[in-house]
Amino acid sequence: MLHPSYSDLMKVVNSDVEQGETPVVSSRYSIVMATSKRARQIISGEDTLVEGRDKKPLSVAVEELNQGKIKILGSE
């Protein structure tokens, strides 16, 4: 099971959105795409933004998103 949950990650990503505005993320798919893209960046050699030497790249990407170290940009 993924920890934190998808709904928790969606809350983190949408935390900067003012009430009444369209949320940046409204589906699990967006979370999956963002974390998989970041995991590929880590695999290709980019530095991690959180401690995670012994963790898999996807786990590191999820943790980075959860801590607000990476952002998902909404389409305009």
mmCIF file of the N, C-alpha and C atoms, coordinates in Angstrom:
data_MODEL
# 
_entry.id   MODEL 
# 
loop_
_atom_site.group_PDB 
_atom_site.id 
_atom_site.type_symbol 
_atom_site.label_atom_id 
_atom_site.label_alt_id 
_atom_site.label_comp_id 
_atom_site.label_asym_id 
_atom_site.label_entity_id 
_atom_site.label_seq_id 
_atom_site.pdbx_PDB_ins_code 
_atom_site.Cartn_x 
_atom_site.Cartn_y 
_atom_site.Cartn_z 
_atom_site.occupancy 
_atom_site.B_iso_or_equiv 
_atom_site.pdbx_formal_charge 
_atom_site.auth_seq_id 
_atom_site.auth_comp_id 
_atom_site.auth_asym_id 
_atom_site.auth_atom_id 
_atom_site.pdbx_PDB_model_num 
ATOM 1   N N  . MET A 1 1  ? 0.843   -1.177 0.000   1.00 0.00 ? 1  MET A N  1 
ATOM 2   C CA . MET A 1 1  ? 0.000   0.000  0.000   1.00 0.00 ? 1  MET A CA 1 
ATOM 3   C C  . MET A 1 1  ? 0.888   1.239  0.000   1.00 0.00 ? 1  MET A C  1 
ATOM 4   N N  . LEU A 1 2  ? 0.438   2.233  -0.703  1.00 0.00 ? 2  LEU A N  1 
ATOM 5   C CA . LEU A 1 2  ? 1.185   3.473  -0.819  1.00 0.00 ? 2  LEU A CA 1 
ATOM 6   C C  . LEU A 1 2  ? 0.934   4.358  0.393   1.00 0.00 ? 2  LEU A C  1 
ATOM 7   N N  . HIS A 1 3  ? 2.027   4.784  1.020   1.00 0.00 ? 3  HIS A N  1 
ATOM 8   C CA . HIS A 1 3  ? 1.926   5.716  2.147   1.00 0.00 ? 3  HIS A CA 1 
ATOM 9   C C  . HIS A 1 3  ? 2.745   6.928  1.811   1.00 0.00 ? 3  HIS A C  1 
ATOM 10  N N  . PRO A 1 4  ? 2.244   8.065  1.801   1.00 0.00 ? 4  PRO A N  1 
ATOM 11  C CA . PRO A 1 4  ? 0.880   8.470  2.130   1.00 0.00 ? 4  PRO A CA 1 
ATOM 12  C C  . PRO A 1 4  ? -0.099  8.081  1.024   1.00 0.00 ? 4  PRO A C  1 
ATOM 13  N N  . SER A 1 5  ? -1.363  8.145  1.330   1.00 0.00 ? 5  SER A N  1 
ATOM 14  C CA . SER A 1 5  ? -2.384  7.744  0.368   1.00 0.00 ? 5  SER A CA 1 
ATOM 15  C C  . SER A 1 5  ? -2.525  8.780  -0.742  1.00 0.00 ? 5  SER A C  1 
ATOM 16  N N  . TYR A 1 6  ? -3.185  8.375  -1.822  1.00 0.00 ? 6  TYR A N  1 
ATOM 17  C CA . TYR A 1 6  ? -3.437  9.294  -2.934  1.00 0.00 ? 6  TYR A CA 1 
ATOM 18  C C  . TYR A 1 6  ? -4.185  10.539 -2.463  1.00 0.00 ? 6  TYR A C  1 
ATOM 19  N N  . SER A 1 7  ? -5.177  10.340 -1.623  1.00 0.00 ? 7  SER A N  1 
ATOM 20  C CA . SER A 1 7  ? -5.963  11.490 -1.167  1.00 0.00 ? 7  SER A CA 1 
ATOM 21  C C  . SER A 1 7  ? -5.111  12.450 -0.338  1.00 0.00 ? 7  SER A C  1 
ATOM 22  N N  . ASP A 1 8  ? -4.191  11.913 0.467   1.00 0.00 ? 8  ASP A N  1 
ATOM 23  C CA . ASP A 1 8  ? -3.283  12.780 1.224   1.00 0.00 ? 8  ASP A CA 1 
ATOM 24  C C  . ASP A 1 8  ? -2.370  13.567 0.292   1.00 0.00 ? 8  ASP A C  1 
ATOM 25  N N  . LEU A 1 9  ? -1.846  12.908 -0.733  1.00 0.00 ? 9  LEU A N  1 
ATOM 26  C CA . LEU A 1 9  ? -0.988  13.589 -1.699  1.00 0.00 ? 9  LEU A CA 1 
ATOM 27  C C  . LEU A 1 9  ? -1.756  14.667 -2.458  1.00 0.00 ? 9  LEU A C  1 
ATOM 28  N N  . MET A 1 10 ? -3.009  14.385 -2.787  1.00 0.00 ? 10 MET A N  1 
ATOM 29  C CA . MET A 1 10 ? -3.825  15.376 -3.490  1.00 0.00 ? 10 MET A CA 1 
ATOM 30  C C  . MET A 1 10 ? -4.042  16.610 -2.615  1.00 0.00 ? 10 MET A C  1 
ATOM 31  N N  . LYS A 1 11 ? -4.223  16.405 -1.314  1.00 0.00 ? 11 LYS A N  1 
ATOM 32  C CA . LYS A 1 11 ? -4.388  17.533 -0.392  1.00 0.00 ? 11 LYS A CA 1 
ATOM 33  C C  . LYS A 1 11 ? -3.126  18.386 -0.342  1.00 0.00 ? 11 LYS A C  1 
ATOM 34  N N  . VAL A 1 12 ? -1.960  17.737 -0.321  1.00 0.00 ? 12 VAL A N  1 
ATOM 35  C CA . VAL A 1 12 ? -0.691  18.463 -0.287  1.00 0.00 ? 12 VAL A CA 1 
ATOM 36  C C  . VAL A 1 12 ? -0.524  19.289 -1.559  1.00 0.00 ? 12 VAL A C  1 
ATOM 37  N N  . VAL A 1 13 ? -0.774  18.675 -2.698  1.00 0.00 ? 13 VAL A N  1 
ATOM 38  C CA . VAL A 1 13 ? -0.590  19.352 -3.986  1.00 0.00 ? 13 VAL A CA 1 
ATOM 39  C C  . VAL A 1 13 ? -1.556  20.525 -4.122  1.00 0.00 ? 13 VAL A C  1 
ATOM 40  N N  . ASN A 1 14 ? -2.775  20.351 -3.649  1.00 0.00 ? 14 ASN A N  1 
ATOM 41  C CA . ASN A 1 14 ? -3.803  21.386 -3.785  1.00 0.00 ? 14 ASN A CA 1 
ATOM 42  C C  . ASN A 1 14 ? -3.841  22.354 -2.605  1.00 0.00 ? 14 ASN A C  1 
ATOM 43  N N  . SER A 1 15 ? -2.882  22.285 -1.701  1.00 0.00 ? 15 SER A N  1 
ATOM 44  C CA . SER A 1 15 ? -2.922  23.117 -0.498  1.00 0.00 ? 15 SER A CA 1 
ATOM 45  C C  . SER A 1 15 ? -2.787  24.612 -0.791  1.00 0.00 ? 15 SER A C  1 
ATOM 46  N N  . ASP A 1 16 ? -2.151  24.984 -1.879  1.00 0.00 ? 16 ASP A N  1 
ATOM 47  C CA . ASP A 1 16 ? -1.972  26.397 -2.216  1.00 0.00 ? 16 ASP A CA 1 
ATOM 48  C C  . ASP A 1 16 ? -3.130  26.981 -3.021  1.00 0.00 ? 16 ASP A C  1 
ATOM 49  N N  . VAL A 1 17 ? -4.106  26.168 -3.361  1.00 0.00 ? 17 VAL A N  1 
ATOM 50  C CA . VAL A 1 17 ? -5.231  26.614 -4.178  1.00 0.00 ? 17 VAL A CA 1 
ATOM 51  C C  . VAL A 1 17 ? -6.254  27.334 -3.300  1.00 0.00 ? 17 VAL A C  1 
ATOM 52  N N  . GLU A 1 18 ? -6.621  28.524 -3.713  1.00 0.00 ? 18 GLU A N  1 
ATOM 53  C CA . GLU A 1 18 ? -7.636  29.287 -2.976  1.00 0.00 ? 18 GLU A CA 1 
ATOM 54  C C  . GLU A 1 18 ? -9.007  28.646 -3.151  1.00 0.00 ? 18 GLU A C  1 
ATOM 55  N N  . GLN A 1 19 ? -9.868  28.846 -2.178  1.00 0.00 ? 19 GLN A N  1 
ATOM 56  C CA . GLN A 1 19 ? -11.211 28.295 -2.247  1.00 0.00 ? 19 GLN A CA 1 
ATOM 57  C C  . GLN A 1 19 ? -11.936 28.897 -3.446  1.00 0.00 ? 19 GLN A C  1 
ATOM 58  N N  . GLY A 1 20 ? -12.570 28.038 -4.223  1.00 0.00 ? 20 GLY A N  1 
ATOM 59  C CA . GLY A 1 20 ? -13.292 28.474 -5.411  1.00 0.00 ? 20 GLY A CA 1 
ATOM 60  C C  . GLY A 1 20 ? -12.491 28.324 -6.690  1.00 0.00 ? 20 GLY A C  1 
ATOM 61  N N  . GLU A 1 21 ? -11.158 28.186 -6.579  1.00 0.00 ? 21 GLU A N  1 
ATOM 62  C CA . GLU A 1 21 ? -10.321 27.971 -7.753  1.00 0.00 ? 21 GLU A CA 1 
ATOM 63  C C  . GLU A 1 21 ? -10.310 26.490 -8.125  1.00 0.00 ? 21 GLU A C  1 
ATOM 64  N N  . THR A 1 22 ? -9.934  26.213 -9.362  1.00 0.00 ? 22 THR A N  1 
ATOM 65  C CA . THR A 1 22 ? -9.829  24.838 -9.825  1.00 0.00 ? 22 THR A CA 1 
ATOM 66  C C  . THR A 1 22 ? -8.602  24.179 -9.188  1.00 0.00 ? 22 THR A C  1 
ATOM 67  N N  . PRO A 1 23 ? -8.768  22.981 -8.618  1.00 0.00 ? 23 PRO A N  1 
ATOM 68  C CA . PRO A 1 23 ? -7.617  22.310 -8.015  1.00 0.00 ? 23 PRO A CA 1 
ATOM 69  C C  . PRO A 1 23 ? -6.573  21.937 -9.068  1.00 0.00 ? 23 PRO A C  1 
ATOM 70  N N  . VAL A 1 24 ? -5.310  21.918 -8.663  1.00 0.00 ? 24 VAL A N  1 
ATOM 71  C CA . VAL A 1 24 ? -4.225  21.546 -9.566  1.00 0.00 ? 24 VAL A CA 1 
ATOM 72  C C  . VAL A 1 24 ? -4.372  20.083 -9.965  1.00 0.00 ? 24 VAL A C  1 
ATOM 73  N N  . VAL A 1 25 ? -4.705  19.250 -8.996  1.00 0.00 ? 25 VAL A N  1 
ATOM 74  C CA . VAL A 1 25 ? -4.848  17.813 -9.219  1.00 0.00 ? 25 VAL A CA 1 
ATOM 75  C C  . VAL A 1 25 ? -6.240  17.398 -8.785  1.00 0.00 ? 25 VAL A C  1 
ATOM 76  N N  . SER A 1 26 ? -6.918  16.673 -9.670  1.00 0.00 ? 26 SER A N  1 
ATOM 77  C CA . SER A 1 26 ? -8.254  16.203 -9.312  1.00 0.00 ? 26 SER A CA 1 
ATOM 78  C C  . SER A 1 26 ? -8.399  14.700 -9.526  1.00 0.00 ? 26 SER A C  1 
ATOM 79  N N  . SER A 1 27 ? -7.294  14.022 -9.858  1.00 0.00 ? 27 SER A N  1 
ATOM 80  C CA . SER A 1 27 ? -7.367  12.584 -10.071 1.00 0.00 ? 27 SER A CA 1 
ATOM 81  C C  . SER A 1 27 ? -6.072  11.898 -9.638  1.00 0.00 ? 27 SER A C  1 
ATOM 82  N N  . ARG A 1 28 ? -6.178  10.624 -9.383  1.00 0.00 ? 28 ARG A N  1 
ATOM 83  C CA . ARG A 1 28 ? -5.011  9.830  -9.023  1.00 0.00 ? 28 ARG A CA 1 
ATOM 84  C C  . ARG A 1 28 ? -4.021  9.772  -10.179 1.00 0.00 ? 28 ARG A C  1 
ATOM 85  N N  . TYR A 1 29 ? -4.549  9.792  -11.384 1.00 0.00 ? 29 TYR A N  1 
ATOM 86  C CA . TYR A 1 29 ? -3.705  9.710  -12.580 1.00 0.00 ? 29 TYR A CA 1 
ATOM 87  C C  . TYR A 1 29 ? -2.640  10.796 -12.570 1.00 0.00 ? 29 TYR A C  1 
ATOM 88  N N  . SER A 1 30 ? -2.992  12.004 -12.195 1.00 0.00 ? 30 SER A N  1 
ATOM 89  C CA . SER A 1 30 ? -2.032  13.111 -12.154 1.00 0.00 ? 30 SER A CA 1 
ATOM 90  C C  . SER A 1 30 ? -0.921  12.848 -11.144 1.00 0.00 ? 30 SER A C  1 
ATOM 91  N N  . ILE A 1 31 ? -1.276  12.276 -10.010 1.00 0.00 ? 31 ILE A N  1 
ATOM 92  C CA . ILE A 1 31 ? -0.291  11.933 -8.990  1.00 0.00 ? 31 ILE A CA 1 
ATOM 93  C C  . ILE A 1 31 ? 0.659   10.861 -9.524  1.00 0.00 ? 31 ILE A C  1 
ATOM 94  N N  . VAL A 1 32 ? 0.102   9.840  -10.151 1.00 0.00 ? 32 VAL A N  1 
ATOM 95  C CA . VAL A 1 32 ? 0.906   8.745  -10.697 1.00 0.00 ? 32 VAL A CA 1 
ATOM 96  C C  . VAL A 1 32 ? 1.853   9.263  -11.772 1.00 0.00 ? 32 VAL A C  1 
ATOM 97  N N  . MET A 1 33 ? 1.363   10.097 -12.662 1.00 0.00 ? 33 MET A N  1 
ATOM 98  C CA . MET A 1 33 ? 2.205   10.626 -13.742 1.00 0.00 ? 33 MET A CA 1 
ATOM 99  C C  . MET A 1 33 ? 3.326   11.510 -13.196 1.00 0.00 ? 33 MET A C  1 
ATOM 100 N N  . ALA A 1 34 ? 3.025   12.352 -12.230 1.00 0.00 ? 34 ALA A N  1 
ATOM 101 C CA . ALA A 1 34 ? 4.036   13.250 -11.670 1.00 0.00 ? 34 ALA A CA 1 
ATOM 102 C C  . ALA A 1 34 ? 5.115   12.476 -10.920 1.00 0.00 ? 34 ALA A C  1 
ATOM 103 N N  . THR A 1 35 ? 4.715   11.516 -10.107 1.00 0.00 ? 35 THR A N  1 
ATOM 104 C CA . THR A 1 35 ? 5.712   10.767 -9.341  1.00 0.00 ? 35 THR A CA 1 
ATOM 105 C C  . THR A 1 35 ? 6.527   9.843  -10.240 1.00 0.00 ? 35 THR A C  1 
ATOM 106 N N  . SER A 1 36 ? 5.918   9.277  -11.271 1.00 0.00 ? 36 SER A N  1 
ATOM 107 C CA . SER A 1 36 ? 6.693   8.419  -12.168 1.00 0.00 ? 36 SER A CA 1 
ATOM 108 C C  . SER A 1 36 ? 7.690   9.236  -12.982 1.00 0.00 ? 36 SER A C  1 
ATOM 109 N N  . LYS A 1 37 ? 7.297   10.436 -13.387 1.00 0.00 ? 37 LYS A N  1 
ATOM 110 C CA . LYS A 1 37 ? 8.221   11.311 -14.111 1.00 0.00 ? 37 LYS A CA 1 
ATOM 111 C C  . LYS A 1 37 ? 9.405   11.681 -13.226 1.00 0.00 ? 37 LYS A C  1 
ATOM 112 N N  . ARG A 1 38 ? 9.136   12.021 -11.974 1.00 0.00 ? 38 ARG A N  1 
ATOM 113 C CA . ARG A 1 38 ? 10.204  12.376 -11.042 1.00 0.00 ? 38 ARG A CA 1 
ATOM 114 C C  . ARG A 1 38 ? 11.099  11.171 -10.752 1.00 0.00 ? 38 ARG A C  1 
ATOM 115 N N  . ALA A 1 39 ? 10.513  9.983  -10.634 1.00 0.00 ? 39 ALA A N  1 
ATOM 116 C CA . ALA A 1 39 ? 11.302  8.775  -10.398 1.00 0.00 ? 39 ALA A CA 1 
ATOM 117 C C  . ALA A 1 39 ? 12.252  8.521  -11.571 1.00 0.00 ? 39 ALA A C  1 
ATOM 118 N N  . ARG A 1 40 ? 11.793  8.751  -12.793 1.00 0.00 ? 40 ARG A N  1 
ATOM 119 C CA . ARG A 1 40 ? 12.665  8.593  -13.962 1.00 0.00 ? 40 ARG A CA 1 
ATOM 120 C C  . ARG A 1 40 ? 13.809  9.599  -13.924 1.00 0.00 ? 40 ARG A C  1 
ATOM 121 N N  . GLN A 1 41 ? 13.529  10.818 -13.455 1.00 0.00 ? 41 GLN A N  1 
ATOM 122 C CA . GLN A 1 41 ? 14.590  11.814 -13.323 1.00 0.00 ? 41 GLN A CA 1 
ATOM 123 C C  . GLN A 1 41 ? 15.635  11.364 -12.306 1.00 0.00 ? 41 GLN A C  1 
ATOM 124 N N  . ILE A 1 42 ? 15.188  10.799 -11.212 1.00 0.00 ? 42 ILE A N  1 
ATOM 125 C CA . ILE A 1 42 ? 16.105  10.310 -10.175 1.00 0.00 ? 42 ILE A CA 1 
ATOM 126 C C  . ILE A 1 42 ? 16.944  9.149  -10.724 1.00 0.00 ? 42 ILE A C  1 
ATOM 127 N N  . ILE A 1 43 ? 16.312  8.249  -11.457 1.00 0.00 ? 43 ILE A N  1 
ATOM 128 C CA . ILE A 1 43 ? 17.028  7.120  -12.053 1.00 0.00 ? 43 ILE A CA 1 
ATOM 129 C C  . ILE A 1 43 ? 18.100  7.608  -13.021 1.00 0.00 ? 43 ILE A C  1 
ATOM 130 N N  . SER A 1 44 ? 17.795  8.684  -13.752 1.00 0.00 ? 44 SER A N  1 
ATOM 131 C CA . SER A 1 44 ? 18.760  9.194  -14.733 1.00 0.00 ? 44 SER A CA 1 
ATOM 132 C C  . SER A 1 44 ? 19.889  9.994  -14.093 1.00 0.00 ? 44 SER A C  1 
ATOM 133 N N  . GLY A 1 45 ? 19.854  10.166 -12.770 1.00 0.00 ? 45 GLY A N  1 
ATOM 134 C CA . GLY A 1 45 ? 20.982  10.764 -12.078 1.00 0.00 ? 45 GLY A CA 1 
ATOM 135 C C  . GLY A 1 45 ? 20.742  12.078 -11.376 1.00 0.00 ? 45 GLY A C  1 
ATOM 136 N N  . GLU A 1 46 ? 19.531  12.624 -11.430 1.00 0.00 ? 46 GLU A N  1 
ATOM 137 C CA . GLU A 1 46 ? 19.273  13.880 -10.716 1.00 0.00 ? 46 GLU A CA 1 
ATOM 138 C C  . GLU A 1 46 ? 19.338  13.657 -9.202  1.00 0.00 ? 46 GLU A C  1 
ATOM 139 N N  . ASP A 1 47 ? 19.769  14.681 -8.504  1.00 0.00 ? 47 ASP A N  1 
ATOM 140 C CA . ASP A 1 47 ? 19.863  14.604 -7.055  1.00 0.00 ? 47 ASP A CA 1 
ATOM 141 C C  . ASP A 1 47 ? 18.479  14.525 -6.426  1.00 0.00 ? 47 ASP A C  1 
ATOM 142 N N  . THR A 1 48 ? 18.386  13.773 -5.329  1.00 0.00 ? 48 THR A N  1 
ATOM 143 C CA . THR A 1 48 ? 17.119  13.698 -4.607  1.00 0.00 ? 48 THR A CA 1 
ATOM 144 C C  . THR A 1 48 ? 17.002  14.903 -3.683  1.00 0.00 ? 48 THR A C  1 
ATOM 145 N N  . LEU A 1 49 ? 15.791  15.275 -3.368  1.00 0.00 ? 49 LEU A N  1 
ATOM 146 C CA . LEU A 1 49 ? 15.517  16.432 -2.529  1.00 0.00 ? 49 LEU A CA 1 
ATOM 147 C C  . LEU A 1 49 ? 15.199  16.043 -1.086  1.00 0.00 ? 49 LEU A C  1 
ATOM 148 N N  . VAL A 1 50 ? 15.151  14.748 -0.820  1.00 0.00 ? 50 VAL A N  1 
ATOM 149 C CA . VAL A 1 50 ? 14.928  14.218 0.531   1.00 0.00 ? 50 VAL A CA 1 
ATOM 150 C C  . VAL A 1 50 ? 15.927  13.092 0.766   1.00 0.00 ? 50 VAL A C  1 
ATOM 151 N N  . GLU A 1 51 ? 16.123  12.718 2.018   1.00 0.00 ? 51 GLU A N  1 
ATOM 152 C CA . GLU A 1 51 ? 16.985  11.583 2.324   1.00 0.00 ? 51 GLU A CA 1 
ATOM 153 C C  . GLU A 1 51 ? 16.321  10.317 1.817   1.00 0.00 ? 51 GLU A C  1 
ATOM 154 N N  . GLY A 1 52 ? 17.055  9.532  1.077   1.00 0.00 ? 52 GLY A N  1 
ATOM 155 C CA . GLY A 1 52 ? 16.467  8.305  0.557   1.00 0.00 ? 52 GLY A CA 1 
ATOM 156 C C  . GLY A 1 52 ? 17.467  7.425  -0.147  1.00 0.00 ? 52 GLY A C  1 
ATOM 157 N N  . ARG A 1 53 ? 18.634  7.299  0.416   1.00 0.00 ? 53 ARG A N  1 
ATOM 158 C CA . ARG A 1 53 ? 19.690  6.515  -0.227  1.00 0.00 ? 53 ARG A CA 1 
ATOM 159 C C  . ARG A 1 53 ? 19.295  5.062  -0.432  1.00 0.00 ? 53 ARG A C  1 
ATOM 160 N N  . ASP A 1 54 ? 18.593  4.481  0.507   1.00 0.00 ? 54 ASP A N  1 
ATOM 161 C CA . ASP A 1 54 ? 18.248  3.068  0.427   1.00 0.00 ? 54 ASP A CA 1 
ATOM 162 C C  . ASP A 1 54 ? 16.836  2.838  -0.101  1.00 0.00 ? 54 ASP A C  1 
ATOM 163 N N  . LYS A 1 55 ? 16.168  3.900  -0.505  1.00 0.00 ? 55 LYS A N  1 
ATOM 164 C CA . LYS A 1 55 ? 14.795  3.776  -0.988  1.00 0.00 ? 55 LYS A CA 1 
ATOM 165 C C  . LYS A 1 55 ? 14.775  3.681  -2.510  1.00 0.00 ? 55 LYS A C  1 
ATOM 166 N N  . LYS A 1 56 ? 13.710  3.106  -3.016  1.00 0.00 ? 56 LYS A N  1 
ATOM 167 C CA . LYS A 1 56 ? 13.524  3.034  -4.460  1.00 0.00 ? 56 LYS A CA 1 
ATOM 168 C C  . LYS A 1 56 ? 13.167  4.422  -4.984  1.00 0.00 ? 56 LYS A C  1 
ATOM 169 N N  . PRO A 1 57 ? 13.489  4.702  -6.259  1.00 0.00 ? 57 PRO A N  1 
ATOM 170 C CA . PRO A 1 57 ? 13.237  6.035  -6.827  1.00 0.00 ? 57 PRO A CA 1 
ATOM 171 C C  . PRO A 1 57 ? 11.776  6.488  -6.723  1.00 0.00 ? 57 PRO A C  1 
ATOM 172 N N  . LEU A 1 58 ? 10.832  5.583  -6.893  1.00 0.00 ? 58 LEU A N  1 
ATOM 173 C CA . LEU A 1 58 ? 9.430   5.980  -6.797  1.00 0.00 ? 58 LEU A CA 1 
ATOM 174 C C  . LEU A 1 58 ? 9.066   6.375  -5.372  1.00 0.00 ? 58 LEU A C  1 
ATOM 175 N N  . SER A 1 59 ? 9.589   5.659  -4.389  1.00 0.00 ? 59 SER A N  1 
ATOM 176 C CA . SER A 1 59 ? 9.328   6.012  -2.994  1.00 0.00 ? 59 SER A CA 1 
ATOM 177 C C  . SER A 1 59 ? 9.904   7.383  -2.665  1.00 0.00 ? 59 SER A C  1 
ATOM 178 N N  . VAL A 1 60 ? 11.084  7.673  -3.199  1.00 0.00 ? 60 VAL A N  1 
ATOM 179 C CA . VAL A 1 60 ? 11.698  8.986  -2.993  1.00 0.00 ? 60 VAL A CA 1 
ATOM 180 C C  . VAL A 1 60 ? 10.837  10.067 -3.640  1.00 0.00 ? 60 VAL A C  1 
ATOM 181 N N  . ALA A 1 61 ? 10.351  9.811  -4.852  1.00 0.00 ? 61 ALA A N  1 
ATOM 182 C CA . ALA A 1 61 ? 9.517   10.786 -5.554  1.00 0.00 ? 61 ALA A CA 1 
ATOM 183 C C  . ALA A 1 61 ? 8.223   11.069 -4.792  1.00 0.00 ? 61 ALA A C  1 
ATOM 184 N N  . VAL A 1 62 ? 7.611   10.039 -4.246  1.00 0.00 ? 62 VAL A N  1 
ATOM 185 C CA . VAL A 1 62 ? 6.386   10.215 -3.462  1.00 0.00 ? 62 VAL A CA 1 
ATOM 186 C C  . VAL A 1 62 ? 6.683   11.047 -2.216  1.00 0.00 ? 62 VAL A C  1 
ATOM 187 N N  . GLU A 1 63 ? 7.790   10.766 -1.564  1.00 0.00 ? 63 GLU A N  1 
ATOM 188 C CA . GLU A 1 63 ? 8.161   11.509 -0.359  1.00 0.00 ? 63 GLU A CA 1 
ATOM 189 C C  . GLU A 1 63 ? 8.455   12.978 -0.695  1.00 0.00 ? 63 GLU A C  1 
ATOM 190 N N  . GLU A 1 64 ? 9.113   13.227 -1.820  1.00 0.00 ? 64 GLU A N  1 
ATOM 191 C CA . GLU A 1 64 ? 9.380   14.600 -2.244  1.00 0.00 ? 64 GLU A CA 1 
ATOM 192 C C  . GLU A 1 64 ? 8.076   15.358 -2.474  1.00 0.00 ? 64 GLU A C  1 
ATOM 193 N N  . LEU A 1 65 ? 7.126   14.706 -3.122  1.00 0.00 ? 65 LEU A N  1 
ATOM 194 C CA . LEU A 1 65 ? 5.828   15.334 -3.366  1.00 0.00 ? 65 LEU A CA 1 
ATOM 195 C C  . LEU A 1 65 ? 5.100   15.579 -2.055  1.00 0.00 ? 65 LEU A C  1 
ATOM 196 N N  . ASN A 1 66 ? 5.129   14.619 -1.159  1.00 0.00 ? 66 ASN A N  1 
ATOM 197 C CA . ASN A 1 66 ? 4.440   14.746 0.120   1.00 0.00 ? 66 ASN A CA 1 
ATOM 198 C C  . ASN A 1 66 ? 5.021   15.871 0.974   1.00 0.00 ? 66 ASN A C  1 
ATOM 199 N N  . GLN A 1 67 ? 6.331   16.079 0.897   1.00 0.00 ? 67 GLN A N  1 
ATOM 200 C CA . GLN A 1 67 ? 6.968   17.137 1.674   1.00 0.00 ? 67 GLN A CA 1 
ATOM 201 C C  . GLN A 1 67 ? 6.930   18.491 0.960   1.00 0.00 ? 67 GLN A C  1 
ATOM 202 N N  . GLY A 1 68 ? 6.356   18.536 -0.218  1.00 0.00 ? 68 GLY A N  1 
ATOM 203 C CA . GLY A 1 68 ? 6.257   19.794 -0.943  1.00 0.00 ? 68 GLY A CA 1 
ATOM 204 C C  . GLY A 1 68 ? 7.547   20.228 -1.612  1.00 0.00 ? 68 GLY A C  1 
ATOM 205 N N  . LYS A 1 69 ? 8.484   19.309 -1.771  1.00 0.00 ? 69 LYS A N  1 
ATOM 206 C CA . LYS A 1 69 ? 9.765   19.629 -2.398  1.00 0.00 ? 69 LYS A CA 1 
ATOM 207 C C  . LYS A 1 69 ? 9.632   19.749 -3.915  1.00 0.00 ? 69 LYS A C  1 
ATOM 208 N N  . ILE A 1 70 ? 8.638   19.070 -4.491  1.00 0.00 ? 70 ILE A N  1 
ATOM 209 C CA . ILE A 1 70 ? 8.345   19.195 -5.915  1.00 0.00 ? 70 ILE A CA 1 
ATOM 210 C C  . ILE A 1 70 ? 6.893   19.622 -6.048  1.00 0.00 ? 70 ILE A C  1 
ATOM 211 N N  . LYS A 1 71 ? 6.586   20.271 -7.129  1.00 0.00 ? 71 LYS A N  1 
ATOM 212 C CA . LYS A 1 71 ? 5.226   20.760 -7.366  1.00 0.00 ? 71 LYS A CA 1 
ATOM 213 C C  . LYS A 1 71 ? 4.700   20.207 -8.682  1.00 0.00 ? 71 LYS A C  1 
ATOM 214 N N  . ILE A 1 72 ? 3.405   20.041 -8.756  1.00 0.00 ? 72 ILE A N  1 
ATOM 215 C CA . ILE A 1 72 ? 2.734   19.689 -9.995  1.00 0.00 ? 72 ILE A CA 1 
ATOM 216 C C  . ILE A 1 72 ? 2.132   20.974 -10.528 1.00 0.00 ? 72 ILE A C  1 
ATOM 217 N N  . LEU A 1 73 ? 2.488   21.316 -11.748 1.00 0.00 ? 73 LEU A N  1 
ATOM 218 C CA . LEU A 1 73 ? 1.966   22.530 -12.355 1.00 0.00 ? 73 LEU A CA 1 
ATOM 219 C C  . LEU A 1 73 ? 0.662   22.233 -13.063 1.00 0.00 ? 73 LEU A C  1 
ATOM 220 N N  . GLY A 1 74 ? -0.337  23.037 -12.817 1.00 0.00 ? 74 GLY A N  1 
ATOM 221 C CA . GLY A 1 74 ? -1.629  22.881 -13.461 1.00 0.00 ? 74 GLY A CA 1 
ATOM 222 C C  . GLY A 1 74 ? -1.595  23.405 -14.880 1.00 0.00 ? 74 GLY A C  1 
ATOM 223 N N  . SER A 1 75 ? -2.463  22.869 -15.710 1.00 0.00 ? 75 SER A N  1 
ATOM 224 C CA . SER A 1 75 ? -2.560  23.361 -17.084 1.00 0.00 ? 75 SER A CA 1 
ATOM 225 C C  . SER A 1 75 ? -3.375  24.647 -17.090 1.00 0.00 ? 75 SER A C  1 
ATOM 226 N N  . GLU A 1 76 ? -3.019  25.530 -17.953 1.00 0.00 ? 76 GLU A N  1 
ATOM 227 C CA . GLU A 1 76 ? -3.721  26.821 -18.003 1.00 0.00 ? 76 GLU A CA 1 
ATOM 228 C C  . GLU A 1 76 ? -4.425  27.015 -19.310 1.00 0.00 ? 76 GLU A C  1 
# 
